[in-house]
Amino acid sequence: MRVFVTGASGALGSRLVPQLIDAGHDVIGTHNSPTSAELLRTLGAKPVLVDLLDVREVRKAVLDNEPEAIVHEATALGNAKFGRNFDKAFAMTNQLRTKGTDALLAAARDAGIRRFVAQSFASYRYIRQGGPIKAEGDPLDPTSPPHTQQSWAAMAHLDEAVTDFGGIALRYGGFYGAANDGWAELVRKRMLPIIGDGGGFISWIHLEDAAAATVLALEHEGPEIYNIVDDEPALVRECLPVLAQSLGAKPPRHFPAWLARLVAGEAAVVMATEVRGASNAKAKRELGWTLRYPSWRTGFPAVYSSLAVAA
């Protein structure tokens, strides 16, 4: 197929484009800088400069390039500053997940495109009751932590809009797998502490495995929602020490919940102590997806051991 990929030069997009091309697809990739355009050319995609929040510009780009499918992977998290206010860090990404998604869906309708795959998120969103691991059919948390309401609403909007269209929303886990994925700096600066009992879960996914699942999803009929995570949802208290060890860094600090609440805010405490993990069983079963890194236990050392040596 001829595939229109937003966010094509990003952390996931730059791994997705080569896999799409290897699968026989032609790729048109959106970008917002000359450097990104050159990267896309190097990867084998046709670069297209487009403001994804401009409805007319999006429509023109889609109609002019005549794709048969759209994959929406655009975020604005590369230089985001994370602090107590989750919504502030995700403000532009929230716009891309709402206004940007709506613009792409409108263009798809005008162009007669039926295949649409979009980036959503699994970690932190499922209801904090019952068992520790949640499937796609389990309810989302009706009460998001403070300062996350706008971001949770944006992801819910994307899920609903895409599946109402007949497309596929991929709820990815926490991305890792690149030297510049952000985890190394945070861990070395000991800015990822274990809070309270560290009993919250993180569902991880290696970027290459996320890209592979996306290629498979593109060839699958919607509407569907899939958790794109690895086989082992990780307790915070278990995975952060392994991440630090893989980087040759000092072990993570331990903060009591009351102190973390004062320093980092309630959302950080909830995410570190209460949130549930996600199951990938549906994606593996229905997409025929096989993971290169089934667990972060092997993925972290494989990715970060060279960074540990360099440090």
N, C-alpha and C positions, 0 to 999 in steps of 0.2 A: 504494500500500500504506500501511498504518498501521505506522510505523517507530518503534521504541524505540531511542533513541540515548543511550548513556552518554558522559560527557565532552562533552555538547552545548554547553556554554558555554566550552570551552577554545579554544586557538588554532586547531585544526583544526575542532572541532565547531561553532564559531560561523560558520565559512565553509561547513561541510557542511549545516547546517540550512536556510539560504536556498536552496541548490542543490537539496536534496531537495524543498522546497516548490515551487520553480519547476518541478520535474519531475512535480508532481502528487501527491506523497505527503503524508500527514498525519504530523506528527512529535510524539512524546512525548520530551522531553529530561530527563535526570537532572541534578540540581544539588545543591550542598551549602551554599548561602548565599542570603540574600534578594536580594543584588545579581545573582547568577547567574540566579535565577528571573526577575527583572525583564528581564534581557537576553533570556532565552528567549522571554518573552511578546512583547517588541519584535520579535524575529525571526520570530514567528508560530508558535512551538511551544508545546505544553502542558508546563509545568514539573512535575517530580515529584521530591520530596525522597526520596533513598534512599541508604542505606549499602551500597555494592556488595560489602562484605566480610561482610555479614550475610545468610546464605543465606535465612532466612525472609522478611526484608524484601524481598530481590530477587524471590523467588517471588511474594510478594503484589503487588508493583508491576507485575510482568509480567502476572500473571493478571488483575488489576483493570483494566488498560488494554487488554488484548486486542490486542496488536500482531500483525502478520503477518510481521514481520522484526525482527531485532535488529542494531544496528551498535555495536560495542564500541570506543570511542575514548578511554576513560578512562585518564589517567596522573596522576602527581603531580609533574610536573617544573617547574611554574610558578615555585616558589620554592626549587628544589633548589640546594644548595651543592655545586659540583663541585670535587673535589680529587684527591688521589692514589688514593683508594678509590672506584672507580666504583660498586661494589655499595652502599656507604653512601648515595650520592646517589640511587640507584635503588631503595632498600629498599621504599618504599611502592608505587611503580610495579610492582615485582616481585610484590607481593601482589595488586595489581589484575590483573596478567597471569596469575596462577595461581589463587588463591582466587576472585577476582572473575570470571574467565572461567568457572571451574567452576560457580559459582553461577548465572551467566546461562545456561549450557548446560543445567543441570538444570531451570531454569525454562522454558527453551524446549521441552525434552522434555515437561514437564508440560502446557504450553500447546499442544502440537502444532505448534510453529513449526519450519519447515524452513530458512528463510533466515537465515543468520548470517554477518556480516562483522566481522572484528576487526583491530585495529591491531597489526602486528608491525614489524620493523625489518630493513633490508637492510645498511646500512653497517657495516663492521668484522667481519661474521659469516662471510663466505665463506672457504674455505680459502686460505691464503697460499702457494699453490704454483701453478705453471702460468701461464696467461695473466692479463692484468691485469683483465679484465672477466668477471664471472660471471653465469650465468643461473640460474633457479630450480632446475634439475636438477643443478647443481653441488653438491658436498658442502660442508657447513659446516666451519669450522675445528675440528678435534678438540681443539685445545689453545688455549683462550682465554687472553688475557693475565692476569697476576696481578690480583686484586681485581675481576675481571669475571665470575667463574664463576657466581655466583648470578643475575646479570642475564642472561647467555647461557642459563642453564638455564630461566629464566622465559620467555624468548622461544621457546625450543624447546618448552616445555610448551604454550604458546599455539598455536603452529603445529600441533602434533600433535593437541591436543584439538579444535581447531576443524575441522581437515580430517577427523579421525575421525568427527566429527558430520555431516560433509557440507557444511561451510561453507567460507568463503574467508578466508584470512589474507593481508593486504596488508602486504608488507615495504616500508614507506616509506623514503625517503632522509632526509637531514637537512632539516628544515623551515626555510624562510625565507619572508618575505613580509609581515611585520608590523612596525610600529615598535617593538613590545615583544617581539620574538622572541628577544631576548637577545644577538644578534650584535653590535649597535652598541656596547654597553657594553664587551664583551670586546675588540673591535678598537681602540676609542679608548684603552683602558687598556693596549693592546699585550700582552694576556694570551693571544693566540693566535700563538705564534711558529712559524716554520718550523724544524722539528727535523731535524738531519742533512741529508740530501739532499732532504727533503720529497717523497720518492717514494711515499708512501702515497696512496690515493685516497679522496675523499669523493664519494658520490653524493647530489646535492642534489635537492630538490623544492619548488617554490613551493606554498604552502598552498592556493591556489585550484585549482591543477592536481591536488593530492592529493585535494581534495574532489570534483572532477569525476570522477576515476577511481573514487572510492568509490561515487558515485551509479551509475555504470555497473556496478560489481561487484555491487551489490545486485540488479541485474536479470539477473545471470548465474548459471548453475547451478554448484554446487560438487560435489565438493571440489576446491579449487584453491589455489595459492599464486602471488601475483604480486609482482614487484618494481615499486614505484611510485616511480620516479626519473625525472630528466630525461634528455635524449638524450646528455649529455656527462659521463661520470664525470670528476671533476676531480682532477688532481694537487694535493696540498696546496701545493706551491711555486708553482703557477700561480693557484689560486683565491683564496688569502688576500691577495695583493697587489691583485687586482681588487676584492675586498670592501673593503679599506681605502681604495682610491682612490674607490670609489663613495660611501663615507661621508665623504670629505674628511679622512681620518685619516692619521697617519704610517704608513709601511710597516711590516709586521710585523718583529719582531726575528728574528735567526737564532741558534739555540742548537745547539751540537754535541750529539750523541746522549748522550754520557757525562754532560754537565751536566744535560740535560733529565731523564735517568734519576734523578739525585740529587734534583732539585727537584720534578719532577712524577710520577715513577714509571715503571716499565717499560711499563705499558699505554699511556701517552701516547706513548712512543717508538714502540711497535709500530703504533699507529694513525696516526702521522704519517709512518711510513717503509715499512711493509710491507703494509698491508691493501689488498684489491682493491676494484674498483668493481663496480657491478651494472648489468645490461642491462635495459631496459624493453621489449624487442622483443615478448615474449609478451603483455604487457598491451596494447600498442598494437594488436597483431594480433587478439587474441581479444576484447578489450573495445571495440574501435573508438574508442580513446582518442586525442584530439588535444590537445596541450599548448599552453597560452597562452604559456608561457615554456619553449621547448625546451632552453634552455641558461642556466646561471647567468651566462654572459658578458653576456647581455642582461637577465636577470632582476635581477641585483644593482643595476645602474644605475637600472632602472625603479623598484625598490622604495626604494632608499636615497638617491637623489639629493636628495629633499626634506629628508631628515634632515641631509645634508651642508650644505645651505643654512641650515637652522635652527641648526646648530652654529656 
